[in-house]
Amino acid sequence: MTTRATNGRCVGPSRRSFLTYGSLGFLGLGLDDWLRIRAEAATRAKSPSASPARGCVLIWLAGGPSHLDTFDPKPDAPADVRGEFKPIGTATPGLSISELFPKLARATDRLTLIRSMTSPEADHNRAAHHLLTGYRPSPALVYPGYGSVVSRMRESARGALPRSVAVPDAPIFSTSGYLSSAYDPFSVQADPNGASFRVRNLTPPDQLTLDRLSRRREMVKALDDFAREAPSTALSASRDQFAENAFALLTSSAAQAAFDLRAEKDAIRDRYGRTTLGQSCLLARRLIEAGASFVTVNDRGTGQLGWDTHAQNFPTLKNTLAPPLDQAVSALIGDLSERGLLDQTLVVIMGEFGRTPKINANAGRDHHGRANSVIVAGAGLPGGHVIGRTDPRGEGPVDEPVTPADLAWVLYQRLGIDPEHKLLATDGRPVRLVDAARPPKELVL
């Protein structure tokens, strides 16, 4: 499918091939070098001394932000490429980012900036699938999103809190794919910045006491016993799991407390920003602190694809999109660090692609998969570090290209999950969590 633009906005739906050994020469690696590095990486991945992160917060910038106007400015490029924003210095010597992010600029000593993320996909749906699963889309298989894989791999963990949560809702292709829908993220489906914020289906309806709820649960289980002779299916298994999860949520005061932002002091809420994104990031911190394994914060700005700036790119970034992101992410990094949670929490900030270097006739930038910037932090990753470099116009990487599969490898390893592990697809075929990955050595445990 393709994506069409209407009034400057995208409306509706509209692997990298693995490098051959012979092409490794431009990196200065021979076949023996590459095999040695891969073997060492595999050894480290299985090392018991590696301490896995307790959880991950993925901040998804739906629509795809311009890398040139955020974290990969090109001040020496022609005016119709460099745009309106100036670069500013950061806490990392020699590193500049856009003037739109003064708070993040002071926090780069705790971040790793990947400037060479690259993908052949430039359609929203296809690119989202690639970035959120590590696999390019296939007509034969929809791959599971990161949160669903983490839920599946940590399903033995006990607790009423969902292992994967989406705030305020789940991005497309962040769900269970070929896995059972029991591993879909729990979607909050409400704005955490709303005055009457209430998580849908988390609070029992009026007049329904926990005693009545327990009796209803026992009745449902009794009725299910009559159907045990029928063959079990993925759907019925998912239904049973949903029922158990729902009951655990409704009856756990600790789980419900994790979603209660009223417990936070006003100063903390103000620090994150009284915006949907700010309060979503604060809720993500509370959920990780309470034991959730994966929280996806879906930043859609003021629309379905807020970062899809085909028109009026510069005022939209300056006035609407960048300030909440700058405040929310800097607060999240600082808050996690102060609470001693940053080393135990992986933070990832990304969208589905970057945007074209050439500014279009509508003062916007269009889809561009070849170059994209991603921020990762926490979980023992190096701070004040930059991986990769794009050409002078930001068209594509000229150093250390990183693919979605490479990022997936790092994400799973940092969470203590073997990237080479195989799960069974619906047809019984074993499928690796990550395929054809060459993760940056700086990010490998």
Secondary structure, 3 states (H helix, E strand, C coil): CCCEEECCEEECCCCCCCCCHHHHHHHCCCHHHHHHHHHHHHHHHCCCCCCCCCEEEEEEECCCCCCCCCCCCCCCCCHHHHCCCCEEECCCCCCEEECCCHHHHCCHHHEEEEEEECCCCCCHHHHHHHHHHCCCCECCECCCCHHHHHHHHCCCCCCCCCCEEEECCCCCCCCCCCCCHHHCCEECCCCCCCCCCCCCCCCCCCCCCHHHHHHHHHHHHHHHHHCCCCCCCHHHHHHHHHHHHHHHHHHCHHHHHHCCHHHCCHHHHHHHCCCHHHHHHHHHHHHHHHCCCEEEEEECCCCCCCCCCCCCHHHHHHHHHHHHHHHHHHHHHHHHHHCCCHHHEEEEEECCCEECCCCCCCCCCCEECCCEEEEEEECCCCCCEEECEECCCCCCEEECCECHHHHHHHHHHHCCCCCCCEEECCCCCEEECCCCCCCCHHHCC
